[in-house]
Amino acid sequence: MNFEKRKDLLGLKDMSREEIELILDTAVPMKDVIRREIKKVPALRGKGMITVFYENSTRTRTSFELAGKYLSADTSNLAVSTSSVQKGESLKDTIQTIEMMGPDILVMRHSMSGAPHYVARNTRMRVINAGDGTNEHPTQALLDMFSIRERKGTLEGLKVAIVGDILHSRVARSNIYGLSKFGCEVRVVGPSTLMPPEIERLGVRQYFDLKEGISGVDVINVLRIQRERQHAGLFPSLEEYAELYMLRPEHLELAGDGAILLHPGPMNRGIEISTELAEGPNTLVNEQVTNGVAVRMALLFLMMGGRRDEIAA
């Protein structure tokens, strides 16, 4: 498969299983690069990447920048808070200005769903969606899938429960789209007020009771409760949410043998997950951070036409 023919990565909804597998397979040797004393290969020497984040980010933005640097690409970041955007410059004009500076690839996060799709239609640069509104966050789902496959040995036919604020979660949507392509049974668990209408049309099973929803699953992916949404009154209080939906060590006993726990971060300990469980051996939060760099390295490598024999250079 020639991944270079795909100009952009905007979501997993329209991505094939074969493309996902290629990214995950390529991330394996990329993770080996991260573990080296000298974390550098010349695969993308002479290529340019810029990150443009209209929303705050630590893990995603930093991991993309490190991924580019480990592959020897020239990387830059547009600080939106101090850019001409604050003077009223339109998104289209900002992107056209960036394009004239010559980067090959644009990594973009935006609060508006569909913004990266609009940009992709209006630029020659390759565009990677690093999260758009409540739509998708494809690279987070890819690193989640890589983490699951690394620990479980396969993605095929697993039972996966996604717990928390499904309504506002782009991570949940991308995971649903991606995991469904591998025959996984995907469950969504949370308060009814945090469930999108007709979510079951995506082929998932809906649960409002935590214990019932995670019973017998192989993977529990806990989502961040977005405190900035709390003013909307979608649940009475954080304390009540924690009482009903916070993951505790005893919950793993309800899940399947060897069940693992994921969280996209940052965690709200004592609300979404207990500290004891967050630091337990079944929780892959730290591995997810490392795997995020490896997966994003793989994606940049494939989209910018890297050759497999260069990984070991």
Secondary structure, DSSP 4 states (H G I P E B T S, - for coil): --GGG---B--STT--HHHHHHHHHHHHHHHHHHHSSS----TTTT-EEEEEESS--SHHHHHHHHHHHHTT-EEEEE-GGGSGGGGT--HHHHHHHHHHT--SEEEEEESSTTHHHHHHHT-SSEEEEEEETTTB-HHHHHHHHHHHHHHHS--TT-EEEEES--TT-HHHHHHHHHHHTTT-EEEEES-GGGS-TTGGGGT-EEESSHHHHHTT-SEEEEPPP-GGGGGG-SSS-HHHHHHHH-B-HHHHTTS-TT-EEE--S---BTTTB-HHHHTSTTB-HHHHHHHHHHHHHHHHHHHTT--GGGTT-
